[in-house]
Amino acid sequence: VFPTTRSGKKSIAWFWLTDSTYYIQFGDVKLFEHSKEAQEKVGLSATCDEYPYIRQLEDFFDILPQVSAGIPEEIYRFVYTNGTLEWLEREVREWYERIEDLTTEQFEVFDSVSRFIWHGCLDTGYLRVKSRIFFYHVNDRLVIHYDFLDKDDNGVPIWSATSGKYEMTWQKFVDEIEDLLNRFFADMDKQVDDAIKDLMNEEFYQPLVARDTKKGTKINQVDYLRKEHADRKEFFYTILEKVKIGEVASEHDWNAIPTHINTIRKELRSMMLDRPRIVVDFNEMVGDNLILLSKEDSKYDSAYNLITFQQGMPVYIYSDDNLDEDDKIDCIIADGIAVETPPELHKNYEHVKWCCKLVGEIRFMSDKE
């Protein structure tokens, strides 16, 4: 059904013929399905997202070529081993906000890591919520990470899905996409034919208003609708064929990504900390003023200096997994001395060679002197 403008004329566009409700399902999870609480309390008329489906299909095919190009296993594990992508995004944002003028080198680092953060992310901005789906082609498998923990202003969950991960083989994923495209355009063939029949039966639209195409020629609305339908079908299937044969190169310099991430983290820590410090987990207190420090005899500090431990040497530690009241990263810091792990702790912590014996209080960098 074409919407009607204020002047009473129909807005004849292929886009409107895709109006629908839709969801993405894998296993028992349905993405874009509204929660029962939202349906009951907000009075939503549809159980799933309601919008012209072509918007999601276009957004998905925008990222599909880069997803197809793949991500190296070590890079994928680098992110999901050393912290979540959301935390990396926070680090990049805070690093960027602290720099007044980016140098050329800093901009290249920022651009590289920013594009990497959003690699494989389906655009859901039109929904005005932060729900996210990331698609990663790792070796011969497709890994999907999703976060649908959005809530409305009253704290009501918007979606039935929460967050998690799902995997399938890459070939199965490609087969599913091809099946989706076949079913979509089979439905759209009928949609366009039915719309044209309705338009041709309306005396008001005989002859239909001519419109200019990008080439400058004129074509009536019915023929234009047919042409747009054919052009869109060709567009999507062309991308699909390139994906099927692997004819897509990555836009990322994968070898540079870990270096660029470490550069941002190093510079951010130097901005936040009073001095270079060694990262620890303050939850690993194993005795009176004693905290686990290192499994090895050496460890890098926040400035990437290699610190080799000796009994009784001063050590300065920190943790950066805390947020302040303004939702900014706030480092926990403490000072102490290095001590070899006491024999009485070997039963449970035999793998840990060094501990830090705290001297003074544990504090936040944001604490005022």
C-alpha positions in Angstrom: 0.0 0.0 0.0 1.4 3.4 -1.0 1.1 6.2 1.6 -0.8 9.3 0.6 0.6 12.8 0.7 -1.2 15.8 2.1 -2.2 16.8 -1.4 -4.0 13.4 -1.8 -1.4 11.9 -4.2 0.1 8.5 -3.6 3.9 8.3 -2.8 4.7 5.7 -5.4 7.9 4.1 -4.3 9.3 0.6 -4.3 10.5 1.2 -0.7 7.0 1.4 0.7 6.1 -2.0 -0.8 8.5 -3.7 1.7 6.6 -2.5 4.8 6.4 -5.5 7.2 7.2 -6.9 10.6 10.4 -9.0 10.8 12.9 -10.7 13.1 16.2 -12.6 12.9 16.2 -16.0 14.4 18.9 -18.5 15.3 18.3 -21.3 17.7 15.6 -20.2 20.2 16.7 -16.6 20.0 14.6 -14.0 18.1 16.2 -10.7 17.5 13.9 -7.7 17.0 11.1 -9.4 18.8 9.5 -7.2 21.4 9.4 -8.4 25.0 6.1 -9.5 26.5 6.5 -6.7 29.1 6.9 -4.1 26.3 3.9 -5.5 24.4 1.7 -5.4 27.6 2.8 -2.1 29.2 3.5 0.0 26.1 0.7 -1.5 24.1 2.7 -2.4 21.0 0.5 -3.5 18.2 3.2 -5.8 16.6 5.1 -8.6 18.3 8.2 -7.8 16.2 9.9 -4.8 14.7 7.7 -3.0 12.2 9.5 -1.1 9.4 10.0 -1.3 5.6 12.2 -4.4 5.5 14.4 -3.1 2.7 16.1 -0.9 5.2 17.5 -3.8 7.2 18.3 -5.8 4.0 20.3 -2.8 2.6 22.1 -2.3 5.8 23.0 -6.0 6.0 24.3 -6.1 2.4 26.3 -3.0 3.2 28.4 -5.0 5.7 28.2 -8.4 4.0 31.2 -7.9 1.7 33.5 -7.0 4.6 32.1 -9.8 6.8 32.8 -12.1 3.8 36.4 -10.9 3.7 36.9 -12.4 7.1 38.8 -11.6 10.3 41.9 -13.4 11.4 41.4 -15.8 14.3 44.1 -14.1 16.4 42.6 -10.7 15.9 39.1 -11.9 16.8 40.5 -13.6 20.0 42.6 -10.5 20.7 39.5 -8.4 21.2 37.4 -11.0 23.1 40.3 -12.1 25.3 41.7 -8.7 26.3 38.3 -7.0 27.0 35.0 -6.6 25.3 34.5 -4.5 22.3 32.3 -2.1 24.2 35.1 -1.4 26.7 37.5 -0.8 23.8 35.0 1.6 22.3 35.0 3.5 25.6 38.8 3.6 25.7 39.0 5.0 22.2 36.3 7.6 23.0 38.0 8.8 26.1 41.4 8.9 24.4 39.9 10.9 21.6 38.2 13.4 24.0 41.4 14.0 25.8 43.3 15.1 22.7 42.8 18.6 21.5 44.3 18.2 18.0 45.0 14.8 16.5 48.3 14.5 14.6 48.2 12.7 11.3 49.6 9.6 12.9 47.0 9.7 15.7 44.2 10.2 13.2 45.3 7.1 11.3 45.3 5.1 14.5 41.9 6.5 15.5 40.4 5.7 12.0 41.9 2.2 11.9 40.6 1.2 15.4 37.2 2.9 15.0 36.5 1.1 11.7 37.7 -2.2 13.4 35.3 -1.6 16.4 32.3 -1.4 14.0 33.5 -4.2 11.7 30.5 -6.5 10.9 28.0 -4.4 12.9 24.5 -4.2 11.5 23.2 -0.6 11.6 20.2 -0.4 13.8 20.3 3.4 14.3 16.9 3.9 12.7 15.4 2.1 15.7 16.8 4.8 18.0 18.1 2.1 20.5 21.5 0.7 21.0 20.8 -2.9 20.1 23.8 -4.4 18.4 24.6 -7.4 16.2 28.1 -8.2 15.1 28.9 -10.7 12.4 32.4 -12.2 12.2 33.7 -14.6 9.6 36.4 -16.5 11.4 38.1 -19.3 9.3 35.2 -21.5 8.2 32.6 -20.3 10.7 30.3 -17.3 11.2 30.2 -16.0 14.8 27.3 -13.7 15.8 27.6 -11.5 18.9 24.4 -9.7 20.0 23.4 -7.2 22.7 19.7 -6.5 23.0 19.6 -5.4 26.6 17.8 -2.1 25.8 15.2 -0.8 28.2 12.8 2.1 27.8 12.7 5.2 30.1 10.7 3.2 32.7 13.2 0.3 32.8 11.0 -2.1 30.7 13.0 -4.4 28.5 12.3 -3.6 24.8 13.3 -7.0 23.3 12.8 -10.6 24.2 16.4 -11.3 23.4 19.2 -10.4 25.8 22.8 -10.9 24.9 25.0 -13.8 23.8 26.8 -15.5 20.9 25.8 -17.9 18.2 27.9 -19.8 15.7 27.3 -21.7 12.4 29.4 -22.7 9.5 30.2 -20.0 7.0 28.7 -22.1 4.1 25.4 -22.5 6.0 25.3 -18.8 6.6 25.8 -18.0 2.9 23.1 -20.6 2.0 20.7 -18.9 4.5 21.3 -15.5 3.0 20.7 -16.8 -0.5 17.4 -18.4 0.6 16.4 -15.2 2.3 17.1 -13.2 -0.9 15.2 -15.7 -3.1 12.1 -15.6 -0.8 12.2 -11.8 -0.5 12.3 -11.2 -4.2 9.7 -13.8 -4.9 7.4 -11.9 -2.5 8.4 -8.6 -4.1 7.7 -9.8 -7.6 4.1 -10.3 -6.5 4.0 -7.1 -4.5 5.1 -5.0 -7.5 2.7 -6.8 -9.9 -0.2 -6.2 -7.6 0.7 -2.6 -7.1 1.0 -2.0 -10.8 -2.5 -3.5 -11.4 -4.0 -1.3 -8.7 -2.3 1.8 -10.2 -3.4 1.0 -13.7 -7.0 0.7 -12.6 -7.0 4.2 -11.1 -8.2 6.8 -13.6 -6.5 9.5 -11.6 -3.1 8.0 -12.4 -3.8 7.7 -16.2 -1.3 8.6 -17.6 0.9 8.4 -14.6 3.1 11.4 -13.7 6.4 11.3 -15.5 9.6 11.5 -13.4 13.2 12.1 -14.1 15.7 9.3 -13.6 19.4 10.0 -12.8 20.2 9.7 -16.5 17.9 12.6 -17.3 15.3 10.6 -19.3 11.6 10.5 -18.4 9.7 7.5 -17.5 6.1 7.0 -16.2 5.6 5.7 -12.6 4.6 2.2 -13.5 7.7 1.7 -15.7 9.9 3.3 -13.1 8.6 0.9 -10.5 9.4 -2.0 -12.8 12.9 -0.6 -13.5 13.7 0.0 -9.8 12.6 -3.5 -8.9 14.9 -5.0 -11.6 17.8 -2.7 -10.6 17.5 -3.6 -6.9 17.3 -7.3 -7.6 20.4 -7.1 -9.7 22.2 -5.1 -7.0 21.6 -7.6 -4.3 22.4 -10.7 -6.3 25.6 -9.2 -7.6 26.8 -8.7 -4.1 25.7 -12.2 -3.2 27.7 -13.8 -6.1 30.9 -11.9 -5.0 30.4 -13.2 -1.5 29.8 -16.8 -2.7 33.1 -16.9 -4.7 35.1 -14.9 -2.0 35.7 -12.0 -4.4 36.1 -9.4 -1.6 39.2 -7.9 -0.1 39.4 -6.7 3.5 39.5 -2.9 4.2 41.6 -3.5 7.3 45.3 -3.8 7.8 45.0 -6.6 10.3 48.7 -6.6 11.2 48.4 -3.0 12.4 45.2 -3.4 14.5 46.8 -4.8 17.8 49.6 -2.2 17.6 47.1 0.7 17.1 45.0 -0.6 20.0 48.0 -0.8 22.3 49.0 2.7 21.2 45.7 4.1 22.3 45.7 2.2 25.6 49.3 3.3 26.3 48.6 7.0 25.6 45.3 6.9 27.5 47.0 5.3 30.6 49.7 8.0 30.5 46.9 10.7 30.5 45.0 9.0 33.4 47.7 7.8 35.7 50.1 9.8 37.9 53.0 7.5 36.8 53.6 4.2 34.9 51.9 1.4 36.8 51.4 -2.4 36.6 47.9 -3.7 36.0 46.5 -6.1 38.6 43.1 -7.4 39.7 42.2 -5.8 43.1 39.8 -8.7 43.7 42.8 -11.0 44.0 43.7 -10.1 47.6 45.2 -13.2 49.0 46.2 -12.1 52.5 46.7 -9.1 54.7 47.7 -6.3 52.3 48.8 -8.9 49.8 47.7 -9.0 46.2 48.6 -11.3 43.3 51.1 -9.5 40.9 52.7 -11.8 38.3 53.1 -15.4 37.1 56.5 -14.5 35.6 59.6 -12.7 36.8 58.8 -9.7 34.5 55.7 -7.8 33.4 55.0 -4.7 31.3 53.7 -1.6 33.0 51.2 0.9 31.5 54.0 2.6 29.6 55.1 -0.7 28.1 58.3 -0.7 30.1 59.3 -4.3 31.0 59.6 -4.5 34.8 61.8 -7.3 36.3 60.8 -8.0 39.9 63.2 -8.3 42.8 62.4 -9.0 46.4 61.5 -5.8 48.2 61.6 -3.5 45.2 58.9 -0.7 45.0 56.0 -1.5 42.7 53.1 0.7 41.6 49.9 -1.0 40.6 46.5 -0.1 39.1 43.3 -1.4 37.7 41.2 0.4 35.1 38.0 -1.6 35.0 36.1 0.9 37.2 33.8 3.8 36.2 33.3 7.1 38.1 29.9 8.8 38.7 30.2 10.4 35.2 30.5 7.0 33.6 34.2 7.6 32.8 37.1 5.2 33.3 38.5 5.7 36.8 41.7 3.9 37.8 42.1 2.3 41.1 45.8 2.7 42.3 48.0 1.6 45.1 51.7 1.4 46.0 53.7 -1.4 47.5 56.7 -3.7 47.3 57.3 -6.9 45.4 57.5 -10.1 47.4 57.9 -13.7 46.3 54.6 -15.6 46.9 54.7 -16.9 50.5 55.0 -20.7 50.9 51.7 -20.9 52.7 50.0 -19.7 49.5 51.6 -22.2 47.2 48.8 -24.7 47.6 46.3 -22.4 45.8 48.6 -20.0 43.9 51.7 -22.1 43.0 51.6 -20.6 39.5 52.0 -17.1 40.8 55.6 -16.1 41.4 55.2 -12.6 42.7 52.8 -10.7 44.9 52.6 -7.0 45.9 52.6 -6.2 49.5 50.6 -2.9 49.8 52.0 0.1 51.5 49.4 2.7 52.2 45.8 2.9 51.0 44.1 1.7 47.9 42.6 4.8 46.2 41.0 6.1 43.0 42.8 8.4 40.6 39.8 10.7 40.8 40.1 11.1 44.6 41.0 14.7 45.5 44.1 15.1 47.6 
